Amino acid sequence: MSRPLCVPGRRCGRQRPPGDEECSITYDPVVATVQGFWQGHPINFKRQYVNDCEMHARTGAIFRF
């Protein structure tokens, strides 16, 4: 599970998630959800990210559409 870059009510700084993007501390939550099958196995993925920059940095091209 991912850790939030900025928790509301706490002091935040600019942090770099895994990947090569530097994301702002703007708290604008996004939820990424995937349901289906991959190579015959059921996939159920749901995760909330601090903002869309963090989501794209952590998931790569999966949610770039």
SULTAQUI-V261110 format. One record per pair of residues at least 24 apart in sequence whose C-alpha atoms are under 10 Angstrom apart, sorted by sequence separation. I is the first residue (numbers start at 1). J is the second residue. D is the distance in whole Angstrom. If there is no record, write none. Layout:
I | J | D
I | J | D
This chain:
26 | 50 | 8
27 | 51 | 6
28 | 52 | 8
30 | 54 | 9
31 | 55 | 8
32 | 56 | 10
4 | 29 | 10
25 | 50 | 8
26 | 51 | 7
27 | 52 | 10
28 | 53 | 10
29 | 54 | 10
30 | 55 | 8
24 | 50 | 10
25 | 51 | 8
26 | 52 | 10
29 | 55 | 9
23 | 50 | 10
24 | 51 | 9
26 | 53 | 10
32 | 59 | 9
23 | 51 | 8
25 | 53 | 10
34 | 62 | 10
23 | 52 | 9
24 | 53 | 8
25 | 54 | 10
34 | 63 | 9
23 | 53 | 6
24 | 54 | 9
32 | 62 | 10
33 | 63 | 9
22 | 53 | 8
23 | 54 | 6
32 | 63 | 8
21 | 53 | 8
22 | 54 | 8
23 | 55 | 10
21 | 54 | 8
23 | 56 | 10
23 | 57 | 8
19 | 54 | 10
21 | 56 | 9
22 | 57 | 8
17 | 53 | 10
18 | 54 | 9
21 | 57 | 6
17 | 54 | 7
19 | 56 | 9
20 | 57 | 7
21 | 58 | 9
16 | 54 | 9
17 | 55 | 10
19 | 57 | 6
20 | 58 | 10
15 | 54 | 10
18 | 57 | 7
19 | 58 | 7
17 | 57 | 7
18 | 58 | 6
19 | 59 | 9
16 | 57 | 9
17 | 58 | 7
18 | 59 | 10
19 | 60 | 8
8 | 50 | 10
6 | 49 | 10
7 | 50 | 8
4 | 48 | 9
5 | 49 | 9
6 | 50 | 7
2 | 47 | 8
3 | 48 | 10
4 | 49 | 7
5 | 50 | 6
6 | 51 | 10
1 | 47 | 8
2 | 48 | 8
3 | 49 | 8
4 | 50 | 6
5 | 51 | 9
1 | 48 | 9
2 | 49 | 8
3 | 50 | 9
4 | 51 | 9
2 | 50 | 10
5 | 54 | 8
4 | 54 | 9
2 | 54 | 10
2 | 55 | 10
2 | 58 | 8
